[in-house]
Each structure stands twice: as C-alpha cells, then as structure tokens.
C-alpha cells in the first residue's frame, strides 16, 4: 500500500507542475493585461472610470436616471458640445466662453428678449451647426419635458413664449418675465445641446419634423430613445457618428470599455493631439487601485482615500496634495461645485417644533467640527460648507460672512444658544426645556416643559466619511446634552425616507445621505430647487417667507449682490445642517501627461487638452 | 427513472415559482423603492411618480407579478432601470464569464482537493496531514477578499508574475486569449473550495478505509492502490458529489468578492449592484436563473448518487 500510495503526492506535484508550466507558457505568450495602455509610447491616454459606473446613455437628452456624470461628462460632452460649457480655464465654476459653441447671450433692456449667436461650428458630416439645431433640442424639450431630467415645472421651456431664428446662426428667445442674466444663462440655456438634422428621423431613411414642429417630436423621441438603448451599436450607429465635439466613438463596449478618436473636423479652440482616448471600467475602487499600482494601464485614475499613505498638511489649500504612495503619478484632488448638508424634517409632529427654532439649529451647527472631521475622515481632503454657495472652487459669489463661518465649532456657544432659550443643559446627560413658552428666553412654540433634546439620525452606511462625521457629531452633541440616536442605512432607504411629508405619518427626523447637492445641471447655485417653500427637493419642508423672496430675487435680478444677500441669509438661518464637502476623487495623473489640471468642477473631461511631454 | 425525473421537474417548477413570489414580495417591502434609488436625491415627487408609472410600479403587486411572470414565460426578463440594457443581454454578457471563472475554480478545487484529501487520510496523523490540515484551516477561515489582496500583492505587485486584473472585454474570448490573467482569480476562488473539499474527502476516506468491505478486499489480495481507487474512492466520493451538486447555483450566481477584487464583472456583481439600486428586473432575473440552477443542481446530485451508490433507487 505504501509504495502505491506514494504515487499520490507525485500526482499532486504533477498537477502543480502542469499549472505552473501553463502559467509560464502563457506568460511568455500573452503579455501582462493592461500593459497596452503605455500612453506615452502610443500617444494615447487611458482614463479610469469611477468604480461600478459605466456610460450607458449617449443621447444628450436624458431622463433623470440617465443624467449621471458617466453619461454627460464621460460620453456625451466629449462628442456633442452643449451650447454653453461650464468650468473655466482656472478650474472655477464660471461659464467657459472659449469652449462654448455660442457667444455669451445678450439681453434686451427689459430683460425679456435673449439673443444667442452661434459660433461657426460644423458637424462631422459637413453640415453647419445652425440655429435650427438649437430649435430641434428646444422642440424636443417642449414635447417631451417629462422625459427630460433637468425639467422644472414653470421654468425652461414653460417660460419661453417665442423662439425665432432670424438667420442660421442666431436664436432669439422671448421669456414670459425678466430673469437674472446669470441664472438664465447657467440654469436655463445651460441645458441646451444642439442636435444635428441627422437625428431628426423616425427610422432609417425616414425624416422627422421635430426640428421644425413640436408635433413631430414624439416619433423622433421614440426612435432616438430606442437607438440610445442599443448600447452594443453605439460605435457603429451612423446617428451617433455625427458629432460637433473634439472626439468621436471608435468603439463602445457596454461593459464600460470605450474608445474615442479625434474628430478631425472639430472647430473648437483646442484640437486633440492624442491619437486615442480610452475609458476603462472598474468593479470597485480596490480593483482600480490594484491596476493603478501596476503603473502600466492607467494614465488618469484615482486613489481611494483609505489607501493614502498619510494626511495632507494642516492648513494646506484644498487643491494641494499630501503624500502620494503611487510613484510615477501626480496626486491632484478633484472637487465638484457642491455643498454638503443633511436635512431636518420641520414637519415632524414630535421634533418639528424644535427644528423650527433658529437657536436649536445654531446649537446643532455649533457642535459640527468640520475641520476635525475632514482631518479624521478624509486625511485632510475636504472643504467646509458654511452656507448655500460652495466655498471651493473660488468664485466671486462667496460672501465674507459665509467664508468666515457664522457658526464655527464651539461647544460653549452651543450651550449658550440653549441655556439662553429656556433649556437646562446637562453635559453628557439630557438637556431639557425648563422654560416653555413663546416669549423671549423661552423654548418656543409647541415645546413642552421637560422636553428632551433626543433625536433619530439615519446616515448613509456605505461611506466611511459619513460614518465618521456622524460619530463625531454624536459625541460633540452629547457634550451639550443633545442625544443623537445614529444608525446606518442604505442610500435608497435614506432618499426614500427623506421626502416632503405632512401629518402623523411624517416621522423621519434627520437623514444624511452623504451627498448634499452638486450644482449641475443647475450650474448657478441659487436655491429655488432646494430651499424655496414647497420646492420638489426641499425634503425637510423648510419654509421662510423672507428667504423665499431672496431666492426669487436670485432668479430675477442679475449680479452678485443679490446672490450674496441670499447666501448670507441662508448661512445665518441654517435651513439644513452644513457638513464637510469631500473631493469627488483623488486623481492620479501619470508622469509626463500634461493638461489634465486644473480639473473641471463639474467633472467634465477635456482630453483634447492632454498631451505627453517630450 | 423517467417518473422520478418528471416528479422532480414538477417539484422544481413549484419551488422556482415559490422563490420568485417570495423574492418579488420581499423586494417590494424594502424601504425606499426603486424610483428613489434609481433617480437619486435630486428627483422631484413628479419625477418619481412618472418613473413609477412608466415602469408599472404604481399597479397592484399581484398584477405586477403576473405581468412579470408572463414576460418570463415569453423569454423576456425585462429591462434594467439603471444599465439601459435588457436583463437578458446583461446576463448573456455576465453569465459566460461567471461560468468560466467558477468552473475553472471548481475544476482546480476537485483536481487538488480529492487527491489531497485521500493522501491525508492515507497518511493520517503524519506530518503532511498536520501541515495540510493547518493550511486548510487557514484557507477556510481567511476571507476571500483578504486572500485575493494577498495574492495580488505577492504575485502581481511583488513578483510581477500575473496581471492585477482578470481579462477584460466582452464574453469569454478574452479569457482564452489571456489565460495568465485568470490564474489569480481562479486560484483565489479555489482556495476556499480546496480547504473545504479536502476536509470532506479526508473524512470520507477515513470513514471507509476501516470498513469491512475494505478489509475483505485486502484479504482477497487486492493491492492497496486497487482497494483505494476501485473500492474506497467510489464510496468516499458521495459527499463530494453532494458538494459539487450544491456548488452548481454558485456557478451561476457568481463570486461577488472575487469579481470585485479582480475587476471581472460577472453575475455576482450584477446582482449586488442591482440590489444597491433596487433594480428589480435584474434582481428577479438573477434570482430566477439561480433558483433554476439550484433545483437542477440538486436533481443532478440525486442522479449521481444512484450512479455511484447502487443502493440508491431513484424511482423508489
């Protein structure tokens, strides 16, 4: 038996040997996966898509679920240029007149007539980009507004009373009332992407009439939607090959591998010099990081915050980078034009009366130590949010009050806000109302004697920064006797729970989904969708008539003064609890690849600016 | 045999239907719902209502279920809310990849674990047995993501022997064009199986090796090798056949962690992401495929028992 059985280890050894030999053989034959990137040698660049995100909607007319950055920034706008491009050459959030395909609009003295002059751009099929292409998009918007994710009832195009095209490169819009020039340009005209006549079809070889009449748009919409859902044929469908941007599709794989080549007829200011621009998908941040560390496949990628080797120096500018553990790459944090906050439910029958007291919101905001959270949760990468205007990237809209932060972290200030309004503060205990009533120095309407400051706060469990921030908030709040019962939940549970509500069923208290608000496609940071009474995304039902007037003014009056008045009022009134805003990603750029920075605050890509140094 | 197959097939249909009803009801009990998950925090109430209407989610649950059932009967698995592709095409993309990954891992598991378990049993309580047992325990206890990362750091980043990601591209073609890139994911996935299967095999061989029939075979003059391969192995394989049968669903359901670490989007990731987004059509499609695979796996295991063990009569 012994001798026979000695064959078993030999068998095992043989199996291992075969595997090893096969591996070695294939190693010699196949090469390392992903080494083909080698951007500099081939004059190409490979961009790592965000984890678990792939482009899947090519038509620049999309429902809200298809308006993600992976479609707009990483697919559509590389090929189909919007009327106005946002994100200036310094990385600021302003309109970029150089990359826009129209000149900045001019407004009549009464503010109701807007004239748009197109620049001389051409489609890749040789046709000019004309005013009719703009009207085509507007007709589609009018006819299919429910299918446009950017549509807000009462706004564009409901507020357009007439559209004229006096010549092939001019569009004249008449509006129902006068609007702020900035708001109208950023948040209304910013939605428009001219569409070529080649897309005005109801089937192969069947011309449509949507470019000239809204009545013809339903059939065109139906056909283009079907084509946009046909992902495997994006690169071969003649429709999508008609582009006016710097790139056109060479190949598209629905798993997320996308390849672009230069559009040789692009009329914009900077022509691509790369021979090819590639996008590659990743199942997780860890998978991307493993490939990035290999250093052979990704030219522009990102490092997960947990893989940083250390925090950035305290006090460094938001754009500054700390230690970079990846050799051969430059670390460049990328911030979106966004604010971060979590809402309070003002209509909750139990705790709503407390939330309606400004002094309580001031106390709660005062126990948020944003700088400490940024350091602890995100290795120093992040920007505080002090009000409704993003503090980074810099813009002339930021007021001195918001910049200075009216409610900095201060436990003593938090305690003072409560004690001076009828509450007995018990540090690490339970603070209770001892002077009920509506007079000065009393707790306020609807708050009974003995009422405790105890609240439920759900937060997004899938993001470590949010969990850390909530643990910090709970600890700080406890020091002034505010008890926060925090619990993690999936994203869709939070967004499904935090909806406007009334009555006894309106039971949620505080919900933190971690994302706050990105100002895109509402590029101008006014508050009509977030903080106006009754607005669709005003989930906590915040209402302040004085603020409503200021918000309306930002929509109708031009200039920065009106914006700063709104900004200061909201920074003081705390409609929500402001939270730190974290980078969109920590970008890693291969050594020798120039032109990637400054990064666009709306995450759009301009690889036509990228070039390898000699 | 035919009666057995017919009876089990009918049972299988009932089981699959019950599973789909359960999953359908449970999905709709989840807070939030697909509209909020898909549309995000920016969605206005009117956009949510429009989405629900477009996708039939404002209809009674029973009506939704039977509509879905009707579509399945016609081979239509629905359309993903988030990926803009039909569920059928998504599964056609992902399933071959998952099957190749899991089949290779299962094959490697059997090829290594069966001889290993037999040898451990034969050399029980010797140094090799202790060593193999220790390694098995470590592999069994270690989380797959940890093993995967260790494999990546050691074999890809330190030794530069293998690529850091699985072959990329559509279908299984790239896998065979670049077999070296499959080594780390397959080996990582096989580790857990090898640890488990080898323990079962060792135990099963030990159970059989002291049986009377083995002693009788030896007394009749059979060589040790013949006793082991002709008599012991066949009986000892019964628990392994059970394990292989139970592995069939995982061949279809995917290997979430391995797929995630090695950038190899298969069925596991498809289902996980659908669960995150409340993408009901994808979730239901994957559950249906997995449920069918489970009942088929169980059926095949039962048939294999009969082939291996003459005492088992399927028709009984």
Interface residues (C-beta under 8 A of the other chain):
Chain A: X1 X2 X4 X5 X7 X8 X9 X11 X12 X15 X19 X22 X23 X26 X27 X30 X31 X32 X33 X34 X52 X54 X56 X57 X63 X64 X65 X66 X146 X149 X152 X153 X228 X229 X231 X232 X253 X254 X255 X257 X280 X281 X282 X283 X284 X286 X287 X288 X290 X291 X293 X294 X490 X491 X492 X493 X494 X495 X496 X497 X498 X499 X500 X513 X515 X517 X536 X537 X539
Chain B: X30 X31 X32 X33 X34 X36 X37 X38 X39 X40 X41 X42 X43 X44 X45 X46 X47 X50 X51 X79 X81 X82 X83 X84 X85 X89 X93 X108 X111 X112 X115 X116 X118 X119 X122 X123 X128 X149 X152 X156 X157 X160 X161 X162 X163 X164 X165 X166 X167 X168 X169 X170 X177 X178 X179 X180 X181 X183 X223 X224 X225 X227 X228 X259 X260 X261 X262 X263 X264 X265 X269 X273 X276 X277 X278
